[in-house]
C-alpha cells in the first residue's frame, strides 16, 4: 500500500476501516448475510462506534440465519436477548461460512445455556 506524505499510521488505519465499511455496507445492502454480520461486528467496535448501524446489520444477518449475528445481537440488546440466544443456538445452517474462532465462540456460548 502506498503511503501518502503526511499520512500517519492512525490515518491510514482509519482510511482502511472506512473503505472496508463502505464495501461491507454495499454487500449488506445486497443481502449478503455474512457481509451484514461483519459490518455489524465492525460497527460495534470502538474504532467505528456506530452501534445503531451495527445493530441493524446484525439483525439483518440474524434474520438471514447467521447464528453468530443473533448471538452478538443478544449481547447488545436488553430485550429479547434470551430468545435471540436460543434462536442462534438452534441454528446449524450458516456456521460454515464463518471463521473458526467465531464457530468455537458460538459453541461455547451455546454450551453455557
SULQUI-V437475 format. One record per run of one state. SS is the DSSP state (alpha for helix, beta for strand, coil for the rest). FROM is the first residue (numbers start at 0). TO is the last residue. Records with the same first field share a line. If there is no record, write none. Layout:
SS->FROM-TO, FROM-TO
//
This chain:
coil->0-7, 29-31, 44-49, 63-65, 76-79, 90-93, 97-98, 111-112
alpha->8-28, 32-43, 50-62, 66-75, 80-89, 94-96, 99-110
//
